[in-house]
Amino acid sequence: MRSSPRSQEQEIDVLVVGAGISGIDVAYHLMKRCPGHSFIIAEARERIGGTWDLFRYPGIRSDSDMHTLGLPFRPWRGENAIVDGPSIRDYLEDTAREFGIDKHIRFGQRVVAADWDSTAGRWNVTIDAAGKERVVRARYLYWGSGYYSYSEAHSPPLPGAEDFAGPLIHPQFWPEDQQVEGKTIIVIGSGATAITLVPALVARGAKVVMLQRSPTYVVSRDPKDKIANRLHRFLPSSVAGRLVRWKNVAYSMATYGLARKKPEKVKHAILKGVGERISDARIVEQHFTPDYDPWDQRICLVPDGDLFEAIEAGKAEVVTGQIDRFESSGIRLRSGQLLECDIAVTATGLKMELFGGARLTVDGQPIDMTQRTIYRGMLISGLPNMALAFGYVNASWTLKCDLTARNFCRLVNESARHNDAAFVVPESAQAGERKPMIALDAGYVRRAADILPMQGSRGGWQVRTDVARDTLDFHFSPIEKAEIEFRDCRSETAGASQ
């Protein structure tokens, strides 16, 4: 699916950035709820899918079920609820085609800068297409570009890496022709990427060691949702989709709430589950028992316990330790142990990046995001006619982004009712105590402290992790009647730089 740039599109009502889940979702709502407004989706890559087109490493999959990660207006009908990356990308492409969203996508269009013109009440958006820049004037700007850099991964210093004789690969840039059969591979990391790679590499004939600095909570889950499959057999798709979605939301909310209130109980249950899969209790204690509580960091999911099966079969092992340096034949740990390998994979995480790396300014003046506060998880104080899609950290990304898309459409329509006045959350609003936007003690969050806006401590200024409360707010506390101001663009001065 491909669409050539429309050079004549210099004026647009809504510019959506990114043709991944968030972009396709808001496009549907714009078509349904704001039919009088024109929009295009600027996508830097040449295909739909975002994350699910970028990542090509073996075994790439989501750890969210497709009944919640999928789009609510097109319920997932696959037999498995936990699926691989290509299946998700195909689903998104089919969805875009079915609803005519694909006709609005402009591929190969990278947004590199956006400047709010207070006098004109427009965003002047600079787009790079194959090295040639053009400016699109948009009344509204919607960022569906995710939260990490596509061009750069997090790669911590690895002493002696230049001495290693084999390939050193980051999963984000996995070589398509990489051969792994018969190889010994060390996967450095213990997050979702690492625990996905290990069983996938084993299935391709490799011997794998997962080298971690510290353990992570890992739970096993049946990739099939049997209740969902039954409901879809007997009920209309839209009804079954809604029931399954809320069933899974209720379950995730209950388990998350229990983890926060009774962490020891949840920890015991998780470790018991691992012990049922791995017969050696020493492995469970040494390599799967974190020193923090569940949901202080994300919990990792393994469908059907595939990671545990690989360990039990002796085709994979976990080593917990600190790297001293690379040597030509492998990795030397601080303990003195040498782990020999043919290939080393650095599953060391992502580099967080908002707005796809684009430069944001107001009347030509730069923005310091750390001095801004996010409202309802989507609006940034002082920045008019702009919304950011950012999903939940404890539930499916789509659940939050779909609410964001619906709220954005409400604001667009309300703006039109105010004679196209610009909507903005004033910087002077009383947000309470300012706190980090993301309530996770994870490395990728700490590393991004200098690029993220903050959250507040009261009302809509809090970044919630509660799907039900956010949904109730959508229905009973409409965002257009909340702490939003609608200002005549001719006298608009909101958002002046710090």
For each residue, the residues with C-beta under 8 A, 3 or more apart:
1: 47 48 93 96 97 102 105
2: 46 107
3: 102 103 105 106 107
4: 106
5: 9 106 108 109 129
6: 9 40 106
7: 134
8:
9: 5 6 12 40 106 136
10: 134 135 136 137
11: 136 137 138
12: 9 15 38 39 40 136 137 138 139
13: 37 38 39 138 139 140 412
14: 30 34 37 38 39 138 139 140 141 142 412
15: 12 39 40 42 111 123 125 136 138 140 141 142
16: 23 26 27 30 39 40 41 42 104 142 144
17: 23 41 42 111 141 142 143 144 145 355 356 358
18: 22 23 41 42 43 44 50 143 144 145 146 356
19: 23 24 41 43 45 48 49 50 96 105 107 144
20: 23 24 48 49 50 51 52 53 92 144 145 146
21: 24 25 50 51 69 71 92 144 397 398 401
22: 18 25 26 50 144 145 146 389 391 397 401 404 405
23: 16 17 18 19 20 26 27 41 43 50 142 144 145
24: 19 20 21 27 28 41 48 71 92 95 96 101
25: 21 22 28 29 71 144 389 398 401 402 405
26: 16 22 23 29 30 142 144 389 401 404 405 408 409
27: 16 23 24 30 31 39 41 96 99 101 104
28: 24 25 31 32 71 73 99 101 405
29: 25 26 32 33 34 405 406 408 409
30: 14 16 26 27 33 34 37 39 409 412
31: 27 28 34 35 99 100 101
32: 28 29 35
33: 29 30 406 409 410 413
34: 14 29 30 31 37 409 412 413
35: 31 32
36: 416
37: 13 14 30 34 140 412 416
38: 12 13 14
39: 12 13 14 15 16 27 30 104
40: 6 9 12 15 16 104 105 106 136
41: 16 17 18 19 23 24 27 101 104 105 106 144
42: 15 16 17 18 106 109 110 111 125 127 136
43: 18 19 23 48 105 106 107 108 109
44: 18 108 109 110 111 150 356
45: 19 49 50 53 54 107 108 150
46: 2 107 108
47: 1 53 89 93 107
48: 1 19 20 24 43 53 89 92 93 96 102 105
49: 19 20 45 52 53 54 88 89 92 93
50: 18 19 20 21 22 23 45 53 54 144 145 146
51: 20 21 54 55 85 146
52: 20 49 55 60 62 85 86 88 89 92
53: 20 45 47 48 49 50 89
54: 45 49 50 51 150 172
55: 51 52 60 85 171 172 174
56: 60 85 174 176
57: 60 171 172 174 193 196 197 200
58: 174 180 197 200 201 203 204
59: 84 196 197 199 200 201 203
60: 52 55 56 57 84 85 86 196
61: 82 83 84 85 196 303
62: 52 66 69 82 83 85 88
63: 82 192 300 301
64: 68 69 395 396 397 398
65: 68 69 81 82 225 248 396
66: 62 69 70 76 78 80 81 82 83 88 91
67: 70 75 76 81 225 228 241 244 245 248
68: 64 65 245 248 249 252 395 396 398 399
69: 21 62 64 65 66 76 88 396 397 398
70: 66 67 74 75 76 91 398
71: 21 24 25 28 74 95 398 402
72: 75 241 242 245 398 402
73: 28 99
74: 70 71 95 98 99
75: 67 70 72 232 237 238 240 241 242 244 245
76: 66 67 69 70 81 91 241
77: 232 237
78: 66 81 83 87 91
79: 224 229
80: 66 83 223 224
81: 65 66 67 76 78 223 224 225 228
82: 61 62 63 65 66 221 223 301 303
83: 61 62 66 78 80 87 88 223
84: 59 60 61 87 88
85: 51 52 55 56 60 61 62 88 89
86: 52 60 89 90
87: 78 83 84 90 91
88: 49 52 62 66 69 83 84 85 91 92
89: 47 48 49 52 53 85 86 92 93
90: 86 87 93 94
91: 66 70 76 78 87 88 94 95
92: 20 21 24 48 49 52 88 89 95 96
93: 1 47 48 49 89 90 96 97 102
94: 90 91 97 98
95: 24 71 74 91 92 98 99 101
96: 1 19 24 27 48 92 93 99 101 102 105
97: 1 93 94 100 101 102
98: 74 94 95
99: 27 28 31 73 74 95 96
100: 31 97 103 104
101: 24 27 28 31 41 95 96 97 104 105
102: 1 3 48 93 96 97 105
103: 3 100
104: 16 27 39 40 41 100 101
105: 1 3 19 40 41 43 48 96 101 102
106: 3 4 5 6 9 40 41 42 43 109
107: 2 3 19 43 45 46 47
108: 5 43 44 45 46 129 130
109: 5 42 43 44 106 127 128 129
110: 42 44 127 128 129 356
111: 15 17 42 44 114 125 126 127 128 145 355 356 358
112: 126 127 128 133 357 358 359
113: 125 126 358 359 360 361
114: 111 123 124 125 126 141 355 358 359 360 361
115: 123 124 126 360 361 362 363 364
116: 122 123 124 361 362 363 383 384 385 386 495
117: 120 121 122 123 124 363
118: 121 362 363 384 489 492 493 494 495
119: 489 490 492
120: 117 137 489
121: 117 118 139 384 385 420 422 489 490 492
122: 116 117 137 138 139
123: 15 114 115 116 117 137 138 139 140 141 385 386
124: 114 115 116 117 135 136 137
125: 15 42 111 113 114 135 136 137 138 141
126: 111 112 113 114 115 133 134 135
127: 42 109 110 111 112 133 134 135 136
128: 109 110 111 112 131 132 133
129: 5 108 109 110 132 133 134
130: 108
131: 128
132: 128 129
133: 112 126 127 128 129
134: 7 10 126 127 129
135: 10 124 125 126 127
136: 9 10 11 12 15 40 42 124 125 127
137: 10 11 12 120 122 123 124 125
138: 11 12 13 14 15 122 123 125 141
139: 12 13 14 121 122 123 385 420
140: 13 14 15 37 123 385 386 387 408 412 415
141: 14 15 17 114 123 125 138 385 386 387
142: 14 15 16 17 23 26 386 387 389 405 408
143: 17 18 354 355 356 386 387 388 389
144: 16 17 18 19 20 21 22 23 25 26 41 50 389 401
145: 17 18 20 22 23 50 111 354 355 356
146: 18 20 22 50 51 356
147: 352 353 354 390
148: 350 351 352 353 444
149: 152 153 350 351 352 353 357
150: 44 45 54 356
151: 357
152: 149 351 353
153: 149 170 171 172 173 348 349 350 351
154: 348 349 350 351 443 444 447
155: 158 170 346 348
156: 348
157:
158: 155 161 168 323 326 346
159: 323 324 325 326
160: 163 164 325 326 327 332
161: 158 164 168 326
162: 326
163: 160 325 326 327 328
164: 160 161 168 326 327 328 330 344
165: 328 329
166: 341 342 343 344
167: 175 178 343 344
168: 158 161 164 344 346
169: 173 174 175 178 343 344 345 346
170: 153 155 173 174 345 346 347 348
171: 55 57 153 174 193 197 345 346 347
172: 54 55 57 153 350
173: 153 169 170
174: 55 56 57 58 169 170 171 178
175: 167 169 178
176: 56
177:
178: 167 169 174 175 343
179: 183
180: 58 183 185 201 204 205 206 343
181: 204 205 206
182: 205 206
183: 179 180 206 207 341 342 343
184: 206 207 208 209 340 341 342 343
185: 180 201 206 207 208 209 341 342 343 344 345
186: 208 209 210 211 330 331 339 341 343 344 345
187: 194 197 198 201 208 209 210 211 345 347
188: 194 211 212 323 331 344 345 346 347 348
189: 193 194 210 211 212 346 347 348 349
190: 194 195 210 212 213 214 215 216 300
191: 194 195 216 298 300 347 349
192: 63 195 196 298 300 301
193: 57 171 189 196 197 347 349
194: 187 188 189 190 191 197 198 210 212 347
195: 190 191 192 198 199 210 216 218 300 302 307
196: 57 59 60 61 192 193 199 200
197: 57 58 59 171 187 193 194 200 201 208 345 347
198: 187 194 195 201 202 208 210 307 310 316
199: 59 195 196 202 203 302 306 307 309 310 316
200: 57 58 59 196 197 203 204
201: 58 59 180 185 187 197 198 204 206 208
202: 198 199 205 206 207 208 310 313 315 316
203: 58 59 199 200
204: 58 180 181 200 201
205: 180 181 182 202
206: 180 181 182 183 184 185 201 202
207: 183 184 185 202 315 316
208: 184 185 186 187 197 198 201 202 310 315 316 317
209: 184 185 186 187 316 317 318 319 339 341
210: 186 187 189 190 194 195 198 316 317 318 319
211: 186 187 188 189 319 321 323 331 339
212: 188 189 190 194 215 216 287 318 319 320
213: 190 320 321 322
214: 190 290 291 320
215: 190 212 286 287 288 289 290 291 320
216: 190 191 195 212 288 290 297 299 300
217: 267 270 288 290 294 297 299 300
218: 195 270 274 288 299 300 301 302 307
219: 270 273 274 299 300 301 302
220: 273 274 277 301 302 303 304 305 308
221: 82 301 302 303 304
222: 225 226 303 304
223: 80 81 82 83 303 304
224: 79 80 81 229
225: 65 67 81 222 228 229 244 248
226: 222 229 230
227: 230 231 244 247
228: 67 81 225 231 232 240 244 247
229: 79 224 225 226 232 233
230: 226 227 233 234
231: 227 228 234 235 240 243 244
232: 75 77 228 229 235 237 240 241 244
233: 229 230
234: 230 231 240
235: 231 232 239 240 243
236: 239 240
237: 75 77 232 240 241
238: 75 241 242
239: 235 236 242 243
240: 75 228 231 232 234 235 236 237 243 244
241: 67 72 75 76 232 237 238 244 245
242: 72 75 238 239 245 246
243: 231 235 239 240 246 247
244: 67 75 225 227 228 231 232 240 241 247 248
245: 67 68 72 75 241 242 248 249
246: 242 243 249 250
247: 227 228 243 244 250 251
248: 65 67 68 225 244 245 251 252
249: 68 245 246 252 253 395 399 467 468
250: 246 247 253 254
251: 247 248 254 255
252: 68 248 249 255 256 394 395 396 467
253: 249 250 256 257 395 466 467 468
254: 250 251 257 258
255: 251 252 258 259 266
256: 252 253 259 260 295 394 395 465
257: 253 254 260 261
258: 254 255 261 262 265 266
259: 255 256 262 263 266 293 294 295
260: 256 257 263 295
261: 257 258
262: 258 259 265 266
263: 259 260 266 267 293 294 295
264: 267 268
265: 258 262 268 269
266: 255 258 259 262 263 269 270 294
267: 217 263 264 270 271 293 294
268: 264 265 271 272
269: 265 266 272 273
270: 217 218 219 266 267 273 274 294 299
271: 267 268 274 275 284 288 289
272: 268 269 275 276
273: 219 220 269 270 276 277
274: 218 219 220 270 271 277 278 284 288 308
275: 271 272 278 281 284
276: 272 273
277: 220 273 274 305 308 309 312
278: 274 275 283 284 288 308 311 312
279: 312
280: 283 284
281: 275 284 285
282: 285 286
283: 278 280 286 287 288 311 318
284: 271 274 275 278 280 281 287 288 289
285: 281 282 288 289
286: 215 282 283 289 320
287: 212 215 283 284 318 319 320
288: 215 216 217 218 271 274 278 283 284 285 318
289: 215 271 284 285 286
290: 214 215 216 217 297
291: 214 215
292: 296 297 441
293: 259 263 267 296
294: 217 259 263 266 267 270 299
295: 256 259 260 263 298 299 394
296: 292 293 440 441
297: 216 217 290 292 440 441 442
298: 191 192 295 393 394 440 442
299: 216 217 218 219 270 294 295
300: 63 190 191 192 195 216 217 218 219
301: 63 82 192 218 219 220 221
302: 195 199 218 219 220 221 305 306 307 308
303: 61 82 220 221 222 223 306
304: 220 221 222 223 309
305: 220 277 302 308 309
306: 199 302 303 309 310
307: 195 198 199 218 302 310 311 316
308: 220 274 277 278 302 305 311 312
309: 199 277 304 305 306 312 313
310: 198 199 202 208 306 307 313 315 316
311: 278 283 307 308 314 315 316 317 318
312: 277 278 279 308 309
313: 202 309 310 316
314: 311 317
315: 202 207 208 310 311
316: 198 199 202 207 208 209 210 307 310 311 313
317: 208 209 210 311 314
318: 209 210 212 283 287 288 311
319: 209 210 211 212 287 333 337 339
320: 212 213 214 215 286 287
321: 211 213 333 334 335 337
322: 213 333 334 335
323: 158 159 188 211 326 331 332 333 334
324: 159 332 333 334
325: 159 160 163 331 332
326: 158 159 160 161 162 163 164 323 330 331 332 344
327: 160 163 164 330 331 332 338
328: 163 164 165
329: 165 338 340 341
330: 164 186 326 327 338 339 340 341 344
331: 186 188 211 323 325 326 327 338 339 341 344
332: 160 323 324 325 326 327 336 337 338 339
333: 319 321 322 323 324 336 337 338 339
334: 321 322 323 324
335: 321 322
336: 332 333
337: 319 321 332 333
338: 327 329 330 331 332 333
339: 186 209 211 319 330 331 332 333
340: 184 329 330
341: 166 183 184 185 186 209 329 330 331 344
342: 166 183 184 185
343: 166 167 169 178 180 183 184 185 186
344: 164 166 167 168 169 185 186 188 326 330 331 341
345: 169 170 171 185 186 187 188 197
346: 155 158 168 169 170 171 188 189
347: 170 171 187 188 189 191 193 194 197
348: 153 154 155 156 170 188 189
349: 153 154 189 191 193 443 444
350: 148 149 153 154 172 444
351: 148 149 152 153 154 444 447
352: 147 148 149 444 445 447 448 451 452
353: 147 148 149 152 356 357 451
354: 143 145 147 369 388 451 452
355: 17 111 114 143 145 358 360 388
356: 17 18 44 110 111 143 145 146 150 353
357: 112 149 151 353
358: 17 111 112 113 114 355
359: 112 113 114 366
360: 113 114 115 355 366 367 383
361: 113 114 115 116 364 365 366 367 497
362: 115 116 118 365 367 382 383 495 496 497
363: 115 116 117 118 496 497
364: 115 361
365: 361 362 496 497
366: 359 360 361 497
367: 360 361 362 372 383 495 497 498
368: 371 372 497 498
369: 354 372 380 451 452 453
370: 449 450 451 452 453 454
371: 368 498
372: 367 368 369 380 381 382 383 427 453 454
373: 380 381 425 427 429 431 434 453 454 455 456 461
374: 377 378 379 380 381 388 437 453 454 455 461 463
375: 378 379 380 381 425 429 431 460 461 483
376: 379 407 460 473 479 482
377: 374 390 400 404 463 464 470
378: 374 375 387 388 389 390 404 407 408
379: 374 375 376 383 386 387 388 424 425 484
380: 369 372 373 374 375 383 386 388 425 453
381: 372 373 374 375 425 426 427 429 431 453
382: 362 372 424 425 426 427 494 495 496
383: 116 360 362 367 372 379 380 386 424 495
384: 116 118 121 422 423 424 487 492 494 495
385: 116 121 123 139 140 141 415 422 423 424
386: 116 123 140 141 142 143 379 380 383
387: 140 141 142 143 378 379 404 407 408 411
388: 143 354 355 374 378 379 380 404
389: 22 25 26 142 143 144 378 400 401 404 405
390: 147 377 378 400 401 404
391: 22 395 396 397 398 399 400 401
392: 395 396 397 399 400 465 467
393: 298 438 439 440 465
394: 252 256 295 298 465
395: 64 68 249 252 253 256 391 392 399 400 465 467
396: 64 65 68 69 252 391 392 399
397: 21 22 64 69 391 392 400 401
398: 21 25 64 68 69 70 71 72 391 401 402
399: 68 249 391 392 395 396 402 403 467
400: 377 389 390 391 392 395 397 403 404 467 470
401: 21 22 25 26 144 389 390 391 397 398 404 405
402: 25 71 72 398 399 405 406
403: 399 400 406 407 470 471 474
404: 22 26 377 378 387 388 389 390 400 401 407 408
405: 22 25 26 28 29 142 389 401 402 408 409
406: 29 33 402 403 409 410 474
407: 376 378 387 403 404 410 411 474 479
408: 26 29 140 142 378 387 404 405 411 412
409: 26 29 30 33 34 405 406 412 413
410: 33 406 407 413 414 478 479 480
411: 387 407 408 414 415 423 479 480 484
412: 13 14 30 34 37 140 408 409 415 416
413: 33 34 409 410 416 417 480
414: 410 411 417 418 423 480 486
415: 140 385 411 412 418 420 421 422 423 486
416: 36 37 412 413 420
417: 413 414
418: 414 415 421 486
419: 488
420: 121 139 415 416 489
421: 415 418 486 487 488 489
422: 121 384 385 415 486 487 489 492 494
423: 384 385 411 414 415 480 484 485 486
424: 379 382 383 384 385 484 485 487 492 494 495
425: 373 375 379 380 381 382 429 483 484 485
426: 381 382 429 483 485 494
427: 372 373 381 382 494 495
428:
429: 373 375 381 425 426 461 483
430: 458
431: 373 375 381 434 455 456 457 458 461
432: 456 457 458 461
433: 456 457
434: 373 431 454 455 456 457
435: 439 454 455 456 457
436: 439 445 449 452 454 455
437: 374 452 453 454 455 463
438: 393 442 445 452 463
439: 393 435 436 463 465
440: 296 297 298 393 445
441: 292 296 297 445 446
442: 297 298 438 445 446
443: 154 349 446 447
444: 148 154 349 350 351 352 447 448
445: 352 436 438 440 441 442 448 449
446: 441 442 443 449
447: 154 351 352 443 444
448: 352 444 445 451 452
449: 370 436 445 446 452
450: 370
451: 352 353 354 369 370 448
452: 352 354 369 370 436 437 438 448 449
453: 369 370 372 373 374 380 381 437
454: 370 372 373 374 434 435 436 437
455: 373 374 431 434 435 436 437 461 462 463
456: 373 431 432 433 434 435 459 461 462
457: 431 432 433 434 435 461 462
458: 430 431 432 461 462
459: 456 462 483
460: 375 376 473 479 482 483
461: 373 374 375 429 431 432 455 456 457 458
462: 455 456 457 458 459
463: 374 377 437 438 439 455
464: 377 469 470
465: 256 392 393 394 395 439
466: 253 469 470
467: 249 252 253 392 395 399 400 470 471
468: 249 253 471 472
469: 464 466 472 473
470: 377 400 403 464 466 467 473 474
471: 403 467 468 474 475
472: 468 469 475 476 477
473: 376 460 469 470 476 477 479
474: 403 406 407 470 471 477 478 479
475: 471 472
476: 472 473
477: 472 473 474 481 482
478: 410 474 481 482
479: 376 407 410 411 460 473 474 482 484
480: 410 411 413 414 423 484
481: 477 478 484
482: 376 460 477 478 479
483: 375 425 426 429 459 460
484: 379 411 423 424 425 479 480 481
485: 423 424 425 426 494
486: 414 415 418 421 422 423
487: 384 421 422 424 491 492 494
488: 419 421 491 492
489: 118 119 120 121 420 421 422 492
490: 119 121
491: 487 488
492: 118 119 121 384 422 424 487 488 489
493: 118 496
494: 118 382 384 422 424 426 427 485 487
495: 116 118 362 367 382 383 384 424 427
496: 362 363 365 382 493
497: 361 362 363 365 366 367 368
498: 367 368 371
